[in-house]
């Protein structure tokens, strides 16, 4: 009987080891780039540098794990306001949620956020982060934690991360309403996920 238990234990151990070995781990990072934009018809999208431009604005985006940073230049002759309370992040699973931006305290992220004014010829450097992705963890090693926009985590001491083809080419969106005089223009910036593999020397 003991031999049977030992045989079963060895078989299970081998099965778990085989499953673990099947994980494809690579040196690299998951990221996202600007793919397209729902906005004014007269516009240009540079997918290589994640830059959007039309006659009114120019925006450069930069993905950063749990947030997306941007620099928005006002090319118009009028003040542009970013309407934060109507902005949103739409995840890879098509879930829409409220966002917060730079300068907002984490504890106040669910509260109303006043618009940011961008005067003519000036640039706003800011970021967007989904409010629901940020949470406070209690305990001795607690504190504020932010989940990644692409739901793959990497070990602290590891240089490799699991390569998941299903997470590549997925779509996430940022809805950013801009007010110019009395008109609100709703821009929807569409991002595609990618895996950037570290090149071996």
N, C-alpha and C positions, 0 to 999 in steps of 0.2 A: 504493500500500500504506500509506503514511504517513497518507493521508487516512482510510483505513479504521480504523487504530489511533486516530487523533484522534477520529473519530466514535464509536467504541466507548467511549473514555475519557470523552467528554462525556456519552454516554448513561448510563454507570455513575455518573458524578458527579451527574447529575440525579436518578437513582434514589435514591442515598444521601441527597441533599438533600430529596427528597420524603418519604422515610421519616422523616428527622429532623423535618421540619415537621409530620408527622402526630402527633407526640407532643403530648398535651394537657397542658401545664404550667400550674399555677395557684398562686397565693399562698395558702398554707394549711398545715395539718399533719394528719397521720394520728394518730388517737387511738383510745381504746376506752372504753366505758362499761359499768357493771354492768347486765346484762340480766335475769338470773334466778339463783336459788340452789337447789341440791339440799341441803336441810337439814330441820330440824323443820317440821312442817306449819304451825304457828302463827307466820308471819313476814310481814314487809312489805319490799318492794324499791322504793326510790325510784330509778328509772332516770335521772332528770334530774340528780340529785346523786351518783349511784353510792353510795347508802347502803343497807345491809341492817340489819334489826333484828328480833330475836325476844325472848322473855322473858329469855334469858340474856346475849345480847351485842348490841352495836351496832357496825357496821363501816362506815367511810367509806373508799372507794378512790379513788386518783388515778393515772392512767396517766402514765408519764414515759419514753417512748422505749425504753429498754432494761430497765426495771424497772416495778413497780407498787407504789406506796406505800400504806400504810393506817394508820388509827387504829382500834384495837379497844378498846372499852370493856366492862369486865366488869360486867354488871348483876346478877349473881347474888350469893349470900351465901357462895360458896366460891371458893377460888383456882382459876383456869383456867390450864392450861399449853398452850403451843403446841408440838406435837411436830414439830420441824423436819425430823428425819430421815425422816419419813413424808410430808412435804409434797411437792407436785409442781406443775410448770407443764406444761400441755398446749397445744401450739402450734396455729396455724391449720391446719397439715398433720396434726394429730392425733397428734403425737409427744410422748410423755410423758418428762419428765426431772427430775432432782433440782434443787433450788433452794438458794440461800443468802440470808442476810438481813443487816441492818445490824449492824456490829460484827465481822463475820467478815472476816479478811484474805483478799484475793483469792487468795493462794497456798495458803490453807487451805480453799478453798471446797468441795473434794471430801471433806474430813474429816468425821467425825461432829460434829454440832452439838447442844449441850445444849438442853433445852427452855427456853422463856422463861415465867416466871411472871407472871401478871396478877392482882394481889390484888383483892378485892372493892371495887367502887366506883372502881377506877383504870383508866387508859387506857394502852395500849401503842402507841407510834408506831414503825412499822417499815416494811420493804419486802421484796419478794421479787424475785429475779433468777435466771434459769436459769443453772446453772453452765456448761453447754456453750456459752452465748452469749458468755462472757468468755474471752479468750485473751491470751497475751503475744506481742507481735511484736518480734522482735530487730532489731538494726540501729541506725544513727545516729538515726533518727527513730522508733525503736520505743517500746514501752511497753505498758501494758494497754489493750486495746480491748474494747468491748462492742457486740455486734450489736443492731440494733433488734428489738423483738418483732414489729412489722409490717415485713416485709423490703423497705422502700423507703428509699433513702438520698437525702440532699439535699446539693448542692454547698455548700462552705463559704462561698463568695462569692455564692451565689444565694439570692434570696428566694422562688423558685418551686420546685415539686416536681412530678414527673410524677403526673398524676391517673389512677389505675387503678381502674376500677369493680369489677374482679374482687376487689380487696382490701377492698371495703366490704361490711359485713354479715357478715363472716367471724367465726368463733367461736374464742375462746381461753379456757382454764379454769385456775383455781388451786384445787388441792386442799389444804385446810388442816385437819388433824386437831387437835381441841381436847380436852384431857383435863380432866374435872371429877370429882374424887374418883377412883373406880376405873373410870369410864366414859369411853370415847373417842367423841366425836362427829365424824364426818367431814363437813365442809362442802365443797361444790364450788361455787365462785363462777364464774359463766359471764359472759364479757364479749363484747360485739359491737364490731367495728371500725367506724370512721366517718372521714369526711374533713371537717374543719372549715375552711371556706374563709374567708379574710380578707375582711372587708367593705370595699368601696371607699368612701372618704370623698367 
